[in-house]
């Protein structure tokens, strides 16, 4: 589960995803207001909101199944990944 830095998109991880996809499920999302994503409130880019968004996408992808997940983030994405893991949003 790859989370990009501020001002970037999930495409930041395209080369890494290409290498890993044969043996792993890879997800590279766009944070709200980045890339192809949109937000109801374009003024709210708080850590709490971004963490909530990332956890919500993870739940939408995995449903009731809770596979062990590796979070990887760059810059802002690293902060979001750390907070998401600490909050228990992603196992």
GULUM-117560 format. One line per field, with one value per atom (N, C-alpha, C, O, CB): x, y, z; residue number from 1; residue in one letter. Coordinates in Angstrom, 3 decimals. Glycine has a CB too. Layout:
BEGIN
px: c(X/...)
py: c(Y/...)
pz: c(Z/...)
segu: c(NUM/...)
dodren: c(A/...)
end
This chain:
BEGIN
px: c(0.867/0.000/0.909/1.566/-0.984/0.962/1.907/1.197/0.163/2.652/1.760/1.171/2.202/3.299/0.712/1.837/2.757/2.946/2.228/2.259/3.909/4.166/3.255/2.563/5.620/3.266/2.463/2.828/4.007/2.629/1.816/2.034/2.299/2.479/3.166/2.325/2.566/1.293/0.227/3.739/1.394/0.257/0.695/1.875/-0.343/-0.264/0.047/1.000/1.667/-1.219/1.072/1.996/3.461/4.345/1.761/3.714/5.068/5.638/6.843/5.067/4.767/5.183/5.104/5.228/4.343/4.904/4.682/5.815/5.544/4.506/7.049/8.172/8.303/8.615/9.482/8.065/8.104/6.968/7.166/8.005/5.785/4.621/4.857/4.480/3.357/5.470/5.759/6.619/6.399/6.462/7.577/8.468/7.782/8.104/9.696/6.855/6.245/4.951/4.559/5.978/4.288/2.936/2.841/1.780/2.368/3.910/3.850/3.653/3.008/5.122/4.201/4.109/3.314/3.177/5.450/2.783/2.087/0.922/0.917/3.056/-0.057/-1.127/-0.607/-0.174/-2.476/-0.641/-0.074/-1.175/-1.934/1.090/-1.265/-2.239/-1.517/-0.840/-3.399/-1.661/-1.050/-2.163/-2.526/0.088/-2.696/-3.830/-3.378/-2.235/-4.716/-4.279/-4.069/-4.717/-5.901/-4.669/-3.952/-4.536/-5.527/-5.453/-3.428/-6.445/-7.468/-6.819/-5.823/-8.338/-7.411/-6.928/-5.676/-5.132/-6.661/-5.212/-4.033/-4.437/-5.343/-2.923/-3.776/-4.027/-5.484/-6.079/-3.579/-6.061/-7.438/-8.461/-9.654/-7.566/-8.024/-8.961/-9.626/-9.116/-8.239/-10.747/-11.481/-11.914/-11.924/-12.722/-12.268/-12.727/-13.919/-14.012/-11.591/-14.831/-15.973/-15.496/-16.035/-16.994/-14.482/-13.941/-12.482/-11.598/-14.087/-12.233/-10.875/-9.961/-8.767/-10.936/-10.506/-9.672/-9.171/-8.359/-10.448/-9.635/-9.258/-8.244/-8.598/-10.507/-6.988/-5.903/-5.202/-3.999/-4.897/-5.953/-5.374/-4.902/-5.386/-6.396/-3.949/-3.463/-4.610/-4.695/-2.386/-5.485/-6.606/-7.487/-7.924/-7.447/-7.754/-8.598/-7.899/-8.518/-8.973/-6.619/-5.880/-5.779/-5.913/-4.478/-5.543/-5.496/-6.844/-6.903/-5.101/-7.915/-9.265/-9.518/-10.085/-10.327/-9.100/-9.266/-8.518/-9.070/-8.777/-7.267/-6.435/-7.040/-7.110/-4.985/-7.477/-8.097/-9.408/-9.718/-8.355/-10.169/-11.440/-11.211/-11.957/-12.218/-10.195/-9.884/-9.452/-9.863/-8.774/-8.631/-8.175/-9.376/-9.456/-7.188/-10.316/-11.506/-12.366/-12.928/-12.327/-12.478/-13.269/-12.658/-13.383/-13.388/-11.351/-10.669/-10.750/-10.971/-9.210/-10.571/-10.448/-11.711/-11.810/-9.343/-12.667/-13.893/-13.617/-12.807/-14.650/-14.288/-14.142/-12.824/-12.387/-15.295/-12.189/-10.895/-9.846/-9.860/-10.514/-8.951/-7.934/-6.546/-5.936/-8.173/-6.045/-4.724/-3.641/-3.807/-4.466/-2.541/-1.392/-0.991/-0.916/-0.183/-0.740/-0.471/0.812/1.065/-1.636/1.621/2.828/2.495/2.089/4.054/2.670/2.455/3.796/4.753/1.742/3.860/5.069/4.657/3.728/5.789/5.337/5.001/6.228/7.286/4.157/6.076/7.141/6.713/5.638/7.478/7.536/7.290/5.919/5.706/7.383/4.997/3.649/3.037/2.387/2.741/3.241/2.717/3.293/2.601/3.001/4.556/5.167/4.522/4.299/6.654/4.224/3.545/2.142/1.712/3.476/1.432/0.087/0.139/-0.678/-0.591/1.094/1.235/1.512/0.915/2.361/2.402/2.745/1.540/1.272/3.883/0.820/-0.363/-1.479/-2.192/-0.879/-1.619/-2.652/-2.348/-3.247/-2.749/-1.097/-0.713/-0.873/-1.372/0.750/-0.461/-0.552/-2.007/-2.316/0.149/-2.884/-4.311/-5.040/-6.204/-4.997/-4.366/-5.009/-5.931/-6.733/-5.778/-5.831/-6.702/-6.413/-7.290/-6.586/-5.164/-4.761/-3.913/-2.909/-3.978/-4.315/-3.531/-2.171/-1.410/-4.304)
py: c(-1.150/0.000/1.205/1.483/0.001/1.934/3.030/4.381/4.574/2.874/5.307/6.628/7.676/7.738/6.842/8.488/9.479/10.694/10.875/9.924/11.518/12.767/13.884/13.744/13.177/14.990/16.151/16.684/16.812/17.241/16.994/17.524/16.461/16.786/18.471/15.211/14.113/13.284/13.694/13.222/12.123/11.229/9.794/9.519/11.397/8.887/7.471/6.992/5.973/6.664/7.713/7.332/7.435/6.890/8.209/8.128/8.191/6.795/6.586/8.927/5.839/4.479/3.520/2.311/3.954/4.013/3.148/2.141/0.966/3.995/2.568/1.647/0.605/-0.555/2.428/1.015/0.068/-0.940/-2.144/0.809/-0.439/-1.320/-2.332/-3.497/-0.491/-1.891/-2.783/-3.957/-5.087/-2.017/-3.710/-4.761/-5.699/-6.886/-4.141/-5.178/-5.956/-6.673/-7.626/-5.065/-6.235/-6.719/-8.207/-8.804/-5.956/-8.808/-10.238/-11.096/-12.143/-10.667/-10.663/-11.480/-10.880/-11.493/-11.774/-9.675/-8.977/-8.170/-7.769/-8.056/-7.943/-7.013/-5.617/-5.347/-7.316/-4.736/-3.391/-2.369/-2.456/-3.163/-1.398/-0.327/1.000/1.208/-0.490/1.890/3.225/4.247/4.556/3.393/4.765/5.676/7.120/7.465/5.555/7.947/9.396/9.968/9.739/10.055/10.704/11.389/12.442/12.892/12.043/12.824/13.806/15.057/15.571/14.191/15.523/16.728/16.526/17.495/17.764/15.301/14.983/14.052/13.233/14.335/14.175/13.257/13.228/14.266/11.866/12.026/11.832/11.937/11.750/10.491/12.230/12.266/13.636/14.650/11.911/13.627/14.853/14.762/13.683/15.053/15.895/15.916/16.845/17.848/16.361/16.505/17.387/18.713/19.773/16.714/18.642/19.845/19.985/19.410/19.792/20.742/20.905/21.703/21.832/21.594/22.234/22.988/22.119/22.579/24.176/20.884/20.023/18.966/17.913/19.343/19.280/18.343/17.986/17.724/18.937/17.979/17.678/16.230/15.377/17.947/15.965/14.596/13.657/12.552/14.541/14.090/13.230/12.871/11.726/13.926/13.820/13.564/12.641/11.714/14.878/12.882/12.023/10.603/9.648/12.586/10.451/9.113/8.424/7.244/9.200/9.144/8.591/8.161/7.096/9.627/8.984/8.649/7.368/6.479/9.804/7.285/6.118/4.850/3.821/6.309/4.919/3.754/3.376/2.193/4.039/4.374/4.107/3.412/2.501/5.415/3.828/3.160/1.724/0.808/3.926/1.523/0.170/-0.720/-1.851/0.213/-0.214/-0.989/-1.270/-2.358/-0.254/-0.308/-0.505/-1.586/-2.337/0.809/-1.665/-2.669/-4.051/-5.042/-2.279/-4.119/-5.415/-5.881/-7.059/-5.351/-5.016/-5.410/-5.982/-5.443/-6.414/-7.073/-7.681/-8.432/-8.702/-8.623/-8.768/-9.451/-8.437/-7.283/-10.103/-8.882/-7.966/-8.562/-9.059/-7.662/-8.515/-9.078/-8.210/-7.001/-9.235/-8.845/-8.063/-7.124/-7.531/-8.995/-5.887/-4.865/-4.131/-3.768/-3.877/-3.917/-3.101/-1.711/-1.552/-3.737/-0.721/0.671/1.299/1.197/1.476/1.948/2.647/4.053/4.241/1.913/5.032/6.407/7.257/7.009/7.007/8.264/9.218/10.583/11.071/9.282/11.198/12.534/12.605/11.933/13.566/13.392/13.465/12.079/11.758/14.382/11.260/9.894/9.067/8.216/9.214/9.305/8.608/8.999/8.155/8.894/10.284/10.747/10.158/9.739/12.286/10.124/9.557/8.059/7.554/9.807/7.350/5.911/5.633/4.727/5.325/6.397/6.214/6.452/5.663/7.148/7.528/7.840/6.814/6.458/9.246/6.351/5.354/4.045/3.435/5.104/3.621/2.388/2.568/1.670/1.992/3.704/3.953/3.994/3.580/5.276/4.488/4.599/3.269/3.148/5.675/2.275/0.982/0.960/0.038/0.598/1.965/2.024/0.953/0.556/3.354/0.482/-0.585/-1.563/-1.175/-0.026/-2.841/-3.818/-4.117/-4.914/-5.114)
pz: c(0.000/0.000/0.000/1.003/1.218/-1.114/-1.296/-1.247/-1.887/-2.623/-0.484/-0.298/-0.713/-0.158/1.186/-1.686/-2.256/-1.366/-0.383/-3.604/-1.714/-1.005/-1.491/-2.498/-1.170/-0.764/-1.122/-2.497/-2.829/-0.084/-3.294/-4.627/-5.681/-6.855/-4.598/-5.284/-6.217/-6.378/-5.919/-5.729/-7.026/-7.223/-6.995/-6.777/-8.638/-7.047/-6.929/-8.013/-7.841/-6.976/-9.127/-10.199/-9.766/-10.428/-11.422/-8.665/-8.105/-7.937/-8.077/-6.755/-7.636/-7.307/-8.489/-8.293/-6.186/-9.698/-10.856/-11.086/-11.334/-12.090/-11.011/-11.259/-10.155/-10.425/-11.385/-8.918/-7.803/-7.948/-7.779/-6.441/-8.260/-8.428/-9.546/-9.424/-8.727/-10.616/-11.735/-11.279/-11.714/-12.866/-10.424/-9.944/-8.944/-8.885/-9.306/-8.175/-7.097/-7.471/-6.798/-5.949/-8.523/-8.799/-9.117/-8.935/-9.930/-9.580/-9.900/-8.654/-8.718/-10.621/-7.527/-6.330/-5.189/-4.130/-5.855/-5.404/-4.318/-4.870/-6.034/-3.549/-4.017/-4.382/-4.082/-2.962/-3.598/-5.055/-4.919/-5.131/-6.097/-5.929/-4.227/-4.354/-4.165/-3.157/-3.325/-5.131/-5.077/-5.279/-6.414/-6.168/-4.199/-4.305/-4.477/-4.179/-3.080/-4.955/-4.978/-3.722/-3.474/-6.287/-2.934/-1.779/-2.268/-3.411/-0.895/-1.401/-1.788/-2.388/-1.879/-0.566/-3.476/-4.133/-4.976/-5.506/-3.115/-5.109/-5.909/-7.050/-6.895/-5.031/-8.180/-9.294/-9.696/-9.984/-8.935/-9.716/-10.161/-9.029/-9.267/-10.825/-7.814/-6.689/-6.559/-7.035/-5.387/-5.916/-5.609/-4.152/-3.560/-6.571/-3.589/-2.199/-2.080/-2.788/-1.240/-1.180/-0.938/-0.351/-0.669/0.008/0.509/1.137/0.731/1.366/2.693/-0.319/-0.853/0.086/-0.183/-2.207/1.175/2.107/3.263/4.066/2.655/3.361/4.490/4.054/3.525/5.090/4.291/4.031/5.340/5.356/3.018/6.429/7.737/7.791/7.047/8.857/8.683/8.857/9.203/8.666/9.950/10.090/10.508/9.322/9.203/11.594/8.452/7.283/6.298/5.774/6.593/6.039/5.107/5.636/4.872/4.852/6.941/7.549/7.399/7.055/9.047/7.650/7.507/6.059/5.817/7.953/5.104/3.687/3.324/2.676/2.809/3.745/3.411/4.002/3.329/3.928/5.258/5.900/5.203/5.060/7.396/4.774/4.088/2.749/2.389/3.872/2.016/0.747/1.014/0.301/-0.026/2.032/2.380/2.708/2.228/3.584/3.527/3.875/2.652/2.532/4.929/1.742/0.530/-0.361/-1.014/-0.246/-0.386/-1.203/-0.571/-1.265/-1.412/0.748/1.425/2.133/2.475/2.414/2.363/3.043/4.416/5.170/2.214/4.743/6.064/6.219/7.337/6.327/5.093/5.162/5.596/5.168/3.785/6.438/6.952/6.743/7.689/8.450/5.510/5.282/5.917/6.076/3.786/6.272/6.743/5.612/4.453/7.175/5.951/4.944/5.268/6.417/4.846/4.242/4.375/3.844/2.693/3.602/4.691/4.295/3.950/4.717/5.424/2.796/2.376/1.993/1.207/1.187/2.537/2.208/1.990/2.569/3.288/1.150/0.889/1.413/1.064/-0.627/2.240/2.753/3.432/4.441/1.620/2.910/3.491/3.595/4.590/2.651/2.578/2.592/3.723/4.282/1.278/4.071/5.201/6.515/7.383/5.255/6.660/7.875/7.966/9.041/7.903/6.849/6.834/7.137/7.906/5.470/6.535/6.779/8.252/8.834/5.910/8.854/10.260/11.159/12.065/10.654/10.912/11.724/11.514/12.453/11.389/10.289/9.992/10.728/11.307/8.462/10.704/11.398/12.909/13.588/11.051/13.434/14.882/15.355/16.472/15.240/14.505/14.866/14.698/15.082/14.009/14.130/13.923/12.722/12.577/15.142/11.852/10.680/9.654/8.886/10.035/9.647/8.736/9.530/10.127/7.491/9.540/10.327/9.719/10.268/10.465)
segu: c(1/1/1/1/1/2/2/2/2/2/3/3/3/3/3/4/4/4/4/4/5/5/5/5/5/6/6/6/6/6/7/7/7/7/7/8/8/8/8/8/9/9/9/9/9/10/10/10/10/10/11/11/11/11/11/12/12/12/12/12/13/13/13/13/13/14/14/14/14/14/15/15/15/15/15/16/16/16/16/16/17/17/17/17/17/18/18/18/18/18/19/19/19/19/19/20/20/20/20/20/21/21/21/21/21/22/22/22/22/22/23/23/23/23/23/24/24/24/24/24/25/25/25/25/25/26/26/26/26/26/27/27/27/27/27/28/28/28/28/28/29/29/29/29/29/30/30/30/30/30/31/31/31/31/31/32/32/32/32/32/33/33/33/33/33/34/34/34/34/34/35/35/35/35/35/36/36/36/36/36/37/37/37/37/37/38/38/38/38/38/39/39/39/39/39/40/40/40/40/40/41/41/41/41/41/42/42/42/42/42/43/43/43/43/43/44/44/44/44/44/45/45/45/45/45/46/46/46/46/46/47/47/47/47/47/48/48/48/48/48/49/49/49/49/49/50/50/50/50/50/51/51/51/51/51/52/52/52/52/52/53/53/53/53/53/54/54/54/54/54/55/55/55/55/55/56/56/56/56/56/57/57/57/57/57/58/58/58/58/58/59/59/59/59/59/60/60/60/60/60/61/61/61/61/61/62/62/62/62/62/63/63/63/63/63/64/64/64/64/64/65/65/65/65/65/66/66/66/66/66/67/67/67/67/67/68/68/68/68/68/69/69/69/69/69/70/70/70/70/70/71/71/71/71/71/72/72/72/72/72/73/73/73/73/73/74/74/74/74/74/75/75/75/75/75/76/76/76/76/76/77/77/77/77/77/78/78/78/78/78/79/79/79/79/79/80/80/80/80/80/81/81/81/81/81/82/82/82/82/82/83/83/83/83/83/84/84/84/84/84/85/85/85/85/85/86/86/86/86/86/87/87/87/87/87/88/88/88/88/88/89/89/89/89/89/90/90/90/90/90/91/91/91/91/91)
dodren: c(X/X/X/X/X/X/X/X/X/X/X/X/X/X/X/X/X/X/X/X/X/X/X/X/X/X/X/X/X/X/X/X/X/X/X/X/X/X/X/X/X/X/X/X/X/X/X/X/X/X/X/X/X/X/X/X/X/X/X/X/X/X/X/X/X/X/X/X/X/X/X/X/X/X/X/X/X/X/X/X/X/X/X/X/X/X/X/X/X/X/X/X/X/X/X/X/X/X/X/X/X/X/X/X/X/X/X/X/X/X/X/X/X/X/X/X/X/X/X/X/X/X/X/X/X/X/X/X/X/X/X/X/X/X/X/X/X/X/X/X/X/X/X/X/X/X/X/X/X/X/X/X/X/X/X/X/X/X/X/X/X/X/X/X/X/X/X/X/X/X/X/X/X/X/X/X/X/X/X/X/X/X/X/X/X/X/X/X/X/X/X/X/X/X/X/X/X/X/X/X/X/X/X/X/X/X/X/X/X/X/X/X/X/X/X/X/X/X/X/X/X/X/X/X/X/X/X/X/X/X/X/X/X/X/X/X/X/X/X/X/X/X/X/X/X/X/X/X/X/X/X/X/X/X/X/X/X/X/X/X/X/X/X/X/X/X/X/X/X/X/X/X/X/X/X/X/X/X/X/X/X/X/X/X/X/X/X/X/X/X/X/X/X/X/X/X/X/X/X/X/X/X/X/X/X/X/X/X/X/X/X/X/X/X/X/X/X/X/X/X/X/X/X/X/X/X/X/X/X/X/X/X/X/X/X/X/X/X/X/X/X/X/X/X/X/X/X/X/X/X/X/X/X/X/X/X/X/X/X/X/X/X/X/X/X/X/X/X/X/X/X/X/X/X/X/X/X/X/X/X/X/X/X/X/X/X/X/X/X/X/X/X/X/X/X/X/X/X/X/X/X/X/X/X/X/X/X/X/X/X/X/X/X/X/X/X/X/X/X/X/X/X/X/X/X/X/X/X/X/X/X/X/X/X/X/X/X/X/X/X/X/X/X/X/X/X/X/X/X/X/X/X/X/X/X)
end
